[in-house]
């Protein structure tokens, strides 16, 4: 891999902090196989959709380029001259003169889950993304929204009344595979550079009636020695991706991504429905809700947290030991201790269920897919006597050096 080719891409896409998993962390693995014979299992009880560190850009860039950049994931020389030069140059020029645009697309996912999470067994959820000429953007689906207001990136849950406030550099990590939609023309300029990176994707082109159809077949990315995360995102799935462009001006007309599952027909997991290239994006369209509880996940917010809470209690130890300490703190609901390992989450939303629980079993940590942290299986008895088996996702890469729960509760 020619790393030097990607320094600018890495700089543009690298976030300044880490991100959070969805609270929907049960039932997913069974869902991924339900009704789909031949689906590769993702795990045994639940899975996690979490945002990855974009310092992995050389490998993880495939996630950032899935929708538009991925059309060039092939070796140099394999892209026809028209596609590599004329078509993408036209598209770049077109978007240079576009004031704003709105996209509507469907994804098989959960309504309030992370934007990266996909599951071929689920129904489609509509997404709407608006991009303004001043760099502001907003992405909505039922249950979860994200926006850049010119200063901060915010992610919120409309029905729950809370969300996160993050540094501006967090955008790529929040949007994951949809990050290129912020600047379609700009992403086109990266295509030839990225084309030199990989030789494991099959690429074809077909011309028809004023359109150019680009198709690629991409393998699942990540380490699947443990298959827990397989088929839980586009980049962690084996896919066939089809993009249709106008041969006149290079505009994208349609896009579809199919998961290629074992023993069954391809299953569409993403479908672009419409693009309004002449949308007028008003400032009110980008406004975030007022009256919400905003958790400060900016670099300044994390610094204040480190000064006020015992961060060292969860630093310099193994992930499974961090899990044991967390459940010990839950038994008496020690909010100072829990504020460290559960940072980024309102403790009030967890207390009713987890206060007074008891850890019965705790397994060793394992990795799967592209997740930058680890998973720890455990068994817990709740205060009401019920037991639950969990797979907790933990990471410690947000600059504090202390473990945090990134999903699984």
C-alpha positions as semicolon CSV with decimal commas, in nm:
position;residue;x (nm);y (nm);z (nm)
1;X;0,000;0,000;0,000
2;X;0,132;0,343;-0,093
3;X;0,074;0,521;0,232
4;X;0,201;0,859;0,114
5;X;-0,084;0,881;-0,131
6;X;-0,335;0,899;0,151
7;X;-0,188;1,153;0,390
8;X;-0,431;1,423;0,278
9;X;-0,727;1,185;0,289
10;X;-0,629;1,071;0,639
11;X;-0,594;1,431;0,754
12;X;-0,937;1,524;0,623
13;X;-1,115;1,219;0,761
14;X;-0,939;1,172;1,095
15;X;-1,163;1,257;1,395
16;X;-1,043;1,430;1,707
17;X;-1,222;1,203;1,953
18;X;-1,388;0,865;1,981
19;X;-1,756;0,784;1,941
20;X;-2,036;0,585;2,092
21;X;-2,219;0,266;2,021
22;X;-2,593;0,236;1,994
23;X;-2,788;0,135;2,299
24;X;-2,954;-0,137;2,088
25;X;-2,701;-0,405;2,172
26;X;-2,915;-0,712;2,220
27;X;-3,091;-0,935;1,970
28;X;-2,876;-0,830;1,677
29;X;-2,688;-1,148;1,612
30;X;-3,003;-1,355;1,606
31;X;-3,161;-1,091;1,383
32;X;-2,875;-1,113;1,136
33;X;-2,952;-1,476;1,068
34;X;-3,328;-1,483;1,117
35;X;-3,509;-1,560;0,796
36;X;-3,188;-1,567;0,595
37;X;-3,052;-1,922;0,563
38;X;-2,684;-1,920;0,488
39;X;-2,610;-1,589;0,656
40;X;-2,273;-1,589;0,825
41;X;-2,336;-1,553;1,202
42;X;-2,221;-1,233;1,365
43;X;-2,203;-1,371;1,717
44;X;-2,421;-1,547;1,968
45;X;-2,622;-1,298;2,169
46;X;-2,568;-0,940;2,063
47;X;-2,335;-0,720;1,867
48;X;-2,213;-0,366;1,875
49;X;-2,223;-0,087;1,623
50;X;-1,952;0,146;1,718
51;X;-1,757;0,411;1,537
52;X;-1,403;0,330;1,441
53;X;-1,090;0,541;1,480
54;X;-1,011;0,693;1,141
55;X;-0,638;0,667;1,203
56;X;-0,695;0,327;1,038
57;X;-0,761;0,522;0,718
58;X;-0,542;0,317;0,486
59;X;-0,756;0,011;0,557
60;X;-1,066;0,178;0,697
61;X;-1,081;0,429;0,415
62;X;-1,287;0,175;0,228
63;X;-1,561;0,250;0,478
64;X;-1,537;0,623;0,414
65;X;-1,543;0,573;0,039
66;X;-1,817;0,314;0,023
67;X;-2,082;0,525;-0,143
68;X;-1,878;0,725;-0,391
69;X;-1,507;0,669;-0,346
70;X;-1,543;0,293;-0,368
71;X;-1,606;0,310;-0,739
72;X;-1,231;0,346;-0,779
73;X;-1,119;0,064;-0,552
74;X;-0,914;-0,123;-0,807
75;X;-0,566;-0,126;-0,949
76;X;-0,433;0,161;-1,162
77;X;-0,498;0,097;-1,526
78;X;-0,806;-0,110;-1,453
79;X;-1,026;0,201;-1,455
80;X;-1,123;0,301;-1,810
81;X;-0,983;0,641;-1,908
82;X;-1,330;0,798;-1,927
83;X;-1,415;0,685;-1,575
84;X;-1,082;0,779;-1,422
85;X;-1,043;1,118;-1,585
86;X;-1,335;1,261;-1,782
87;X;-1,632;1,130;-1,583
88;X;-1,499;1,211;-1,236
89;X;-1,358;1,544;-1,353
90;X;-1,704;1,638;-1,479
91;X;-1,860;1,540;-1,147
92;X;-1,603;1,738;-0,950
93;X;-1,665;2,045;-1,164
94;X;-2,042;2,006;-1,133
95;X;-2,039;1,999;-0,754
96;X;-1,803;2,295;-0,738
97;X;-2,094;2,503;-0,867
98;X;-2,367;2,343;-0,656
99;X;-2,506;2,549;-0,366
100;X;-2,650;2,254;-0,176
101;X;-2,808;1,915;-0,222
102;X;-3,030;1,666;-0,044
103;X;-3,014;1,287;-0,065
104;X;-3,265;1,022;0,034
105;X;-3,156;0,663;0,075
106;X;-3,269;0,344;0,246
107;X;-3,054;0,124;0,468
108;X;-3,132;-0,206;0,638
109;X;-3,061;-0,106;0,996
110;X;-3,223;-0,011;1,327
111;X;-3,385;0,329;1,366
112;X;-3,170;0,464;1,650
113;X;-2,854;0,266;1,579
114;X;-2,524;0,409;1,459
115;X;-2,519;0,516;1,096
116;X;-2,260;0,248;1,019
117;X;-2,471;-0,046;1,135
118;X;-2,636;-0,266;0,873
119;X;-2,812;-0,599;0,901
120;X;-2,942;-0,791;0,596
121;X;-3,223;-0,942;0,806
122;X;-3,378;-0,607;0,899
123;X;-3,619;-0,383;0,709
124;X;-3,525;-0,059;0,537
125;X;-3,500;0,267;0,731
126;X;-3,511;0,591;0,533
127;X;-3,222;0,836;0,571
128;X;-3,221;1,201;0,460
129;X;-2,899;1,402;0,431
130;X;-2,876;1,773;0,352
131;X;-2,548;1,946;0,266
132;X;-2,519;2,325;0,251
133;X;-2,271;2,533;0,055
134;X;-2,115;2,662;0,379
135;X;-2,005;2,315;0,492
136;X;-2,294;2,252;0,730
137;X;-2,472;1,920;0,701
138;X;-2,742;1,715;0,868
139;X;-2,827;1,344;0,855
140;X;-3,157;1,209;0,990
141;X;-3,328;0,876;1,029
142;X;-3,613;0,791;1,260
143;X;-3,463;0,759;1,607
144;X;-3,124;0,922;1,544
145;X;-2,994;1,249;1,399
146;X;-2,656;1,414;1,348
147;X;-2,555;1,760;1,231
148;X;-2,262;1,998;1,196
149;X;-2,366;2,352;1,289
150;X;-2,042;2,518;1,181
151;X;-1,876;2,478;1,522
152;X;-1,970;2,141;1,672
153;X;-2,090;1,803;1,556
154;X;-2,394;1,687;1,748
155;X;-2,564;1,347;1,759
156;X;-2,897;1,312;1,933
157;X;-3,190;1,082;2,001
158;X;-3,515;1,277;1,948
159;X;-3,733;1,047;2,157
160;X;-3,490;1,038;2,450
161;X;-3,406;1,405;2,487
162;X;-3,028;1,377;2,500
163;X;-2,726;1,366;2,275
164;X;-2,353;1,432;2,237
165;X;-2,165;1,750;2,152
166;X;-1,835;1,677;1,976
167;X;-1,546;1,860;1,814
168;X;-1,581;1,950;1,446
169;X;-1,321;1,688;1,352
170;X;-1,556;1,413;1,468
171;X;-1,770;1,435;1,154
172;X;-1,607;1,150;0,960
173;X;-1,638;0,915;1,255
174;X;-2,002;1,007;1,314
175;X;-2,100;0,965;0,950
176;X;-1,866;0,671;0,874
177;X;-1,950;0,538;0,526
178;X;-2,163;0,845;0,453
179;X;-1,877;1,090;0,516
180;X;-1,806;1,142;0,142
181;X;-2,156;1,278;0,096
182;X;-2,042;1,604;0,257
183;X;-1,832;1,684;-0,050
184;X;-1,905;1,455;-0,341
185;X;-1,694;1,652;-0,584
186;X;-1,400;1,663;-0,347
187;X;-1,412;1,290;-0,290
188;X;-1,396;1,236;-0,665
189;X;-1,053;1,398;-0,666
190;X;-0,924;1,127;-0,432
191;X;-1,031;0,836;-0,650
192;X;-0,719;0,786;-0,858
193;X;-0,499;0,802;-0,547
194;X;-0,709;0,543;-0,370
195;X;-0,714;0,323;-0,679
196;X;-0,351;0,231;-0,617
197;X;-0,421;0,099;-0,268
198;X;-0,596;-0,234;-0,321
199;X;-0,607;-0,519;-0,568
200;X;-0,874;-0,734;-0,405
201;X;-1,180;-0,567;-0,557
202;X;-1,327;-0,660;-0,895
203;X;-1,433;-0,363;-1,105
204;X;-1,643;-0,340;-1,425
205;X;-1,785;-0,057;-1,633
206;X;-2,075;-0,053;-1,880
207;X;-2,207;0,234;-2,097
208;X;-2,578;0,256;-2,177
209;X;-2,803;0,532;-2,314
210;X;-2,618;0,832;-2,171
211;X;-2,526;0,654;-1,848
212;X;-2,214;0,492;-1,709
213;X;-2,271;0,190;-1,484
214;X;-1,985;0,105;-1,249
215;X;-1,997;-0,223;-1,055
216;X;-1,753;-0,356;-0,799
217;X;-1,736;-0,661;-0,580
218;X;-1,561;-0,605;-0,250
219;X;-1,460;-0,852;0,023
220;X;-1,542;-0,802;0,389
221;X;-1,275;-0,601;0,567
222;X;-1,143;-0,693;0,909
223;X;-1,016;-0,983;1,115
224;X;-1,288;-1,248;1,133
225;X;-1,100;-1,518;1,322
226;X;-1,394;-1,450;1,551
227;X;-1,696;-1,390;1,324
228;X;-1,887;-1,180;1,577
229;X;-1,885;-0,859;1,366
230;X;-1,927;-1,012;1,021
231;X;-2,218;-0,866;0,820
232;X;-2,277;-0,591;1,076
233;X;-2,168;-0,305;0,849
234;X;-2,112;-0,247;0,478
235;X;-1,735;-0,267;0,503
236;X;-1,755;-0,580;0,717
237;X;-1,972;-0,753;0,457
238;X;-1,893;-0,907;0,120
239;X;-2,071;-0,673;-0,118
240;X;-2,164;-0,598;-0,476
241;X;-2,191;-0,223;-0,532
242;X;-2,352;-0,062;-0,837
243;X;-2,331;0,308;-0,923
244;X;-2,496;0,480;-1,220
245;X;-2,361;0,817;-1,339
246;X;-2,473;1,058;-1,608
247;X;-2,221;1,052;-1,891
248;X;-2,306;1,417;-1,966
249;X;-2,205;1,580;-1,639
250;X;-2,086;1,299;-1,409
251;X;-2,375;1,331;-1,162
252;X;-2,456;1,024;-0,961
253;X;-2,802;0,901;-1,060
254;X;-2,843;0,588;-0,848
255;X;-2,653;0,358;-0,614
256;X;-2,723;0,017;-0,466
257;X;-2,520;-0,206;-0,235
258;X;-2,598;-0,576;-0,200
259;X;-2,468;-0,811;0,069
260;X;-2,344;-1,136;-0,085
261;X;-2,453;-1,398;0,168
262;X;-2,363;-1,765;0,170
263;X;-2,620;-1,990;0,007
264;X;-2,883;-1,722;-0,066
265;X;-2,953;-1,457;-0,327
266;X;-2,786;-1,115;-0,287
267;X;-2,964;-0,896;-0,034
268;X;-2,983;-0,521;-0,094
269;X;-2,872;-0,336;0,221
270;X;-2,850;0,018;0,082
271;X;-3,045;0,188;-0,196
272;X;-3,018;0,551;-0,304
273;X;-3,371;0,676;-0,371
274;X;-3,332;1,037;-0,484
275;X;-3,089;1,328;-0,507
276;X;-3,202;1,691;-0,528
277;X;-2,905;1,872;-0,677
278;X;-3,081;2,209;-0,666
279;X;-3,194;2,203;-0,305
280;X;-3,209;2,530;-0,115
281;X;-3,075;2,457;0,234
282;X;-3,206;2,708;0,487
283;X;-3,027;2,769;0,816
284;X;-3,334;2,643;1,000
285;X;-3,292;2,307;0,824
286;X;-2,962;2,259;1,008
287;X;-3,073;2,364;1,357
288;X;-3,032;2,120;1,644
289;X;-3,301;2,079;1,911
290;X;-3,311;2,299;2,218
291;X;-3,386;2,182;2,570
292;X;-3,185;1,862;2,530
293;X;-2,929;1,719;2,772
294;X;-2,600;1,752;2,582
295;X;-2,307;1,543;2,698
296;X;-1,985;1,733;2,633
297;X;-1,766;1,488;2,443
298;X;-1,532;1,753;2,307
299;X;-1,162;1,747;2,392
300;X;-1,227;2,018;2,652
301;X;-1,511;1,816;2,800
302;X;-1,292;1,507;2,833
303;X;-1,021;1,714;3,001
304;X;-1,269;1,840;3,260
305;X;-1,389;1,484;3,319
306;X;-1,031;1,368;3,379
307;X;-0,987;1,640;3,642
308;X;-1,305;1,557;3,832
309;X;-1,333;1,175;3,821
310;X;-1,097;0,886;3,916
311;X;-0,985;0,806;3,561
312;X;-0,685;0,611;3,691
313;X;-0,912;0,341;3,834
314;X;-0,974;0,214;3,481
315;X;-0,631;0,278;3,328
316;X;-0,341;0,035;3,299
317;X;-0,556;-0,276;3,353
318;X;-0,697;-0,549;3,129
319;X;-1,040;-0,500;2,976
320;X;-1,196;-0,786;3,171
321;X;-1,067;-0,638;3,495
322;X;-1,230;-0,308;3,399
323;X;-1,558;-0,497;3,354
324;X;-1,526;-0,650;3,701
325;X;-1,464;-0,309;3,856
326;X;-1,761;-0,162;3,673
327;X;-2,005;-0,423;3,801
328;X;-1,866;-0,384;4,150
329;X;-1,944;-0,011;4,124
330;X;-2,291;-0,090;3,990
331;X;-2,372;-0,298;4,296
332;X;-2,368;0,019;4,510
333;X;-2,417;0,257;4,214
334;X;-2,095;0,448;4,269
335;X;-2,147;0,735;4,024
336;X;-1,789;0,865;4,045
337;X;-1,650;0,531;3,934
338;X;-1,926;0,468;3,680
339;X;-1,882;0,818;3,542
340;X;-1,544;0,708;3,410
341;X;-1,619;0,376;3,245
342;X;-1,967;0,485;3,134
343;X;-1,857;0,833;3,024
344;X;-2,059;0,968;2,738
345;X;-2,384;0,818;2,868
346;X;-2,644;0,964;3,106
347;X;-2,622;0,745;3,416
348;X;-2,989;0,813;3,485
349;X;-3,082;0,609;3,177
350;X;-2,894;0,304;3,310
351;X;-2,955;0,315;3,685
352;X;-3,302;0,159;3,695
353;X;-3,191;-0,160;3,524
354;X;-2,830;-0,201;3,636
355;X;-2,821;-0,068;3,992
356;X;-2,764;-0,353;4,236
357;X;-2,666;-0,610;3,972
358;X;-2,409;-0,885;4,030
359;X;-2,143;-1,017;3,792
360;X;-2,161;-1,397;3,774
361;X;-1,916;-1,477;3,492
362;X;-1,656;-1,279;3,299
363;X;-1,471;-1,421;2,999
364;X;-1,154;-1,309;2,828
365;X;-1,150;-1,025;2,574
366;X;-1,154;-1,091;2,198
367;X;-1,149;-0,884;1,880
368;X;-1,360;-0,907;1,563
369;X;-1,394;-0,724;1,234
370;X;-1,260;-0,370;1,228
371;X;-1,350;-0,275;1,583
372;X;-1,061;-0,090;1,745
373;X;-1,146;-0,211;2,095
374;X;-1,228;-0,551;2,242
375;X;-1,536;-0,751;2,336
376;X;-1,579;-0,911;2,678
377;X;-1,848;-1,177;2,732
378;X;-2,010;-1,191;3,074
379;X;-2,315;-1,308;3,267
380;X;-2,498;-1,080;3,509
381;X;-2,776;-1,120;3,765
382;X;-3,000;-0,814;3,788
383;X;-3,151;-0,683;4,110
384;X;-3,484;-0,848;4,023
385;X;-3,316;-1,189;4,000
386;X;-3,316;-1,219;3,620
387;X;-2,991;-1,311;3,447
388;X;-2,851;-1,178;3,121
389;X;-2,557;-1,275;2,902
390;X;-2,378;-0,979;2,749
391;X;-2,094;-0,903;2,516
392;X;-1,955;-0,570;2,625
393;X;-1,752;-0,357;2,385
394;X;-1,467;-0,165;2,547
395;X;-1,206;0,077;2,419
396;X;-0,949;0,311;2,569
397;X;-0,839;0,530;2,279
398;X;-1,009;0,864;2,348
399;X;-0,696;1,019;2,497
400;X;-0,773;0,949;2,863
401;X;-0,610;0,605;2,864
402;X;-0,898;0,460;3,067
403;X;-1,137;0,190;2,951
404;X;-1,492;0,287;2,862
405;X;-1,799;0,083;2,774
406;X;-1,866;0,143;2,405
407;X;-2,168;-0,085;2,381
408;X;-2,332;-0,398;2,512
409;X;-2,555;-0,272;2,795
